[in-house]
Amino acid sequence: MNAETERDARNRVLKALRSLGECCYPPLQEASWPSHELLNELNFAVTSLAMMERKRPITVLSPYWKAYEWVNKREPQIRLVPRVKELVERADRLLKQAGESELIRLRRKASAGSPEARRLAGALDEIQEDASKAGKIEWEDYENLLGDNKPFRLPYSDSAPRGVRCYVRALQLIVDDLRYWPLFHQALPLLVWVAGTGSPYAKMLKQNYQAQYCADEMARHLSEAAKARQREQWRERQRRRRRKKLRAELLARGISEAEVEKIVSANA
């Protein structure tokens, strides 16, 4: 192993950890969040350090967390895993302090299997894409859900027809949700990173809807990657069988080994 290269990788890990050590501290409004670039730099430095002695490559099907565990075991003085855990804990406290919008709570109900919640969430998505569709939706059908199964009052339009009141309430949910988007965009790189590394600390964030969404998307991506790999392995087995069969047929005809290899290579 090149000692200088190992030292450089270790220094990159330490530098990234120092920067991450300044992230996700209260107060919420002033908290700084790690960027994609910083988190990717940590991933790159950790995997580089791990791969200097690890023979088996780290791929999309072997989560980065294996490299984090390996480096943490080999270089305990860095405190890699404990410092990552501390970062996720600070982020979790900030996200819990921020809370979540009523629209997110509605999406939770939709994800849990409520047909009415799915329809209402879909209707809200539709009018955000095309406001002209609002007139085609029977908003009064969702009155109970819009009020979270309680009567709701509006600061204005409270004496308007039932359908109008429900539409105004739907707009309130959308506007309220927009207040949470700046924080979500700030936290998104960390949420994606925690899910992408395969870190067990992702469980700390499971109560956060966006974090769970990132985890579900990453699980879907890994599943698709695994299936694609299985399909390619199956195709490669088929190619090997065809080559073996062709080779046997050509040799049975008395064709020389050299000619057989040329023909098989041409038909690979």
N, C-alpha and C positions, 0 to 999 in steps of 0.2 A: 504493500500500500504506500502511496506517495504521501509522506507526512505533511508536506506543505498543502497539498490538495485537501487532506482531511482537516487540517487546521482552518483552511479557508471556509469549508463547508460548516464547521462548527461555529465559526465567527458569524457566518450568515444566519445561522439558527439563532444565536444569541442576540444579534442585532434585531431580527424580526420579533423575537420575544420581548425585547425591551420596548419596542414600539407598541406591541399589543398590550404590554403592561400599563400603558397610559390610556387605554380605551375603556369605555363603558362604565365610567364613574358618574355618580350623581353630581349635580342635579340633572334631571332628565332633559331639560331644555338646553343644557350646555354640554351634554355628554358627546364625546367623540366616538365614532364607530370605525372599525377597521375596514379598509378598502379591499376590493378584489385583488389589487396588485400586491398589497402587503401579505394577505393570506396565501396567495399563490407563491410568493417568494418564500414563505415559511414552508409550504409543501415541497417546493423545489429543493430547498436547503436540506430538509429532513430526509427526503428520499435519496438525495445525493449522498448524504452521510451514511444512510442505511445500506445503499447499494455498493458501497466500497468493500464490504465483506459478505454481503448477502448474494448467494448464487442465483436464486430464483427471482426473476424480474417482478416488479410491482406494476400491475396493469389495472385496467378499469374493472376487472373481475376480482382483483385482490385489493381491497380498499387501502387507501393511504394509511389508515390507522395501524396497520401491521408495521409500517415503517416507524410510526411514532412510538409504538410499544418497544420496538427493537432498539431505537436510539435511546429511549428512556432507560432501558435495562442496561445498555452498554455505557451510557454517559449519565449516570444518576445525578451528578453534580449540576447538570443543566436544569433539572427539574422540569423537563418538557411537558410531560403529562399533567403534573399538578398545576402548572401555569396555564395550560389550556383549560383545565377544569375551572380554575379561578376566573378566567375570562368568561366562560359560558355562564357561570354562576352570577357574575356581575350583569351580564346581558339579560339573564332571566329576571333578575330583580327589577331592572329598568322596564322591561316589557310588561311585567305584572303591574308595575306602578302606572304605566300608560293605560292599561286596560284595553278593551276592544270595543268597536262600534256595535250598534244594534244590528247593522247589516251583516257583520261577521257572525254575530250570534244566530242570525237567520240562516246563514250559510252552514253553520254547524248543524242546525236542524235538518237542512237539506241533505248534508253529508250523512246524517244519521238515518236517513231513509224516509223522512216525512214528504209525502207526495205534494201536499199543499205548499210546503216550504220550498220545494224544488221549483214548483210552478211560479211562485212569487219571485224567487231569486232570478229565474229565467226572464220574467217580465221586467224586472228592474234592469237586468243586463240589456234587454232589448231597447228600452227607452233611453239608455245611456248611449247606445250606438245610433239610434234613430228616434228622436223625440216624437216624430209624427205617428209612431205606433201606439202612443199612449191612449189615443181615442178609441182604439180597438180592444182595449183591455177592460174587463169588468172588475174594476178596483174594489167595489163593495164586496166581492166574493172573498176578499182577503182581509176584511175588517178586523176579525179576531186576531189574526196573525200580525197584522200591522200594529196592533195595540198590545202585542205579547199576551193575548188572551185577557186583556183588561180594556175597559173603555179609555179612550184617549181624548184629550182636549187639545185644541190648536190655539196658538196666540192670535190667530186671525182665521177667517173663513170657517169659524166653528158653527155658524148657522147656515152654511152652504149645504146643498144637497149631499146625500150620503156618499155618492160616487165621487164627487169633487173633494169632499173631506178626506176620503181614503187616498185619492191621488196626491193631495197635498202632503199627507202623512208619508206616502211612498217617497216623495221628493225630499222630505226631511231626512229619511234614512240615508238617501244618497249623499246629501250635503254633509250630514254628520260623519259619514264614512270618509269623506275627503279630508277631514281634519287629521286622520290617522296616517294618511299616505306618506307625508314627509318622513315620519319615523320609520315606516315600513321600508321605504327606499334606502334609508340609512342603514337599517339593520339587515337588509336583504343579503349583502355579501357574506355576512357572518352566518346567517341561517343556511344559505346554500353550502357554505364551506363545512359547517358542522355535519350536515347531511351527507355531503360528498365524501368526506374522509372516512365515513363509517364509524364515527366516534360514538362510544356508548353514552356520552354526555348529551347526545341529542335528545335523550329521554327527559332531560331537565326542561326542555322547551316544548314538550309535547302538548302542553295546555295552550300554547300559542297557535292560532289557526294557520298563520302564514308559515310558521316553522314546520307544522305538520304537513302543509301542502308541499313544501320543499322536500321533506323526507319522503312523501309519497311519490313525487316526481322522480327523485333519485332512485327509489326502489323500482319504479317502472323502467327507468333508463337501464339499470343494471340487469333487469329481467330481459329486456329486449336485446341487450348486448350478449347475454348468455345464450339466448335463443339463436341469435345470428351466428355465434361461434359454433353452436351445435350443428346448425345447418351447413356451415362451411366444412366442419369436420366430416359430416355425412357425405358431402359432395366429394371431398378428398378421398374418402374410403371407396366411393364409387369409381373415381378415376383410377385408383390403384388396382381395383378389381379388373377394370377394363384393360389396363395395361398388362396385367398378369395373364389374362385370358388371351389377349392378342399375341403376346410373346410366346405362349405355349403353342398356339395355332401355327405361328410362323416357323417355329423350331420343328414342329411335326411335319412341315412341308420340306424340311431339309435345307432351309435358308440358313446361311452362316450367322454366327453370333454377332459379328460386326454389322451386317445388314439389318438383322433384327433390331439391334439397338438404335440404328438410324431411323427405322420405320416407327418404332415405339416412341422415340423422342419426338418425331414429327407429328404424332397423333396424341401427344400428352395433353 
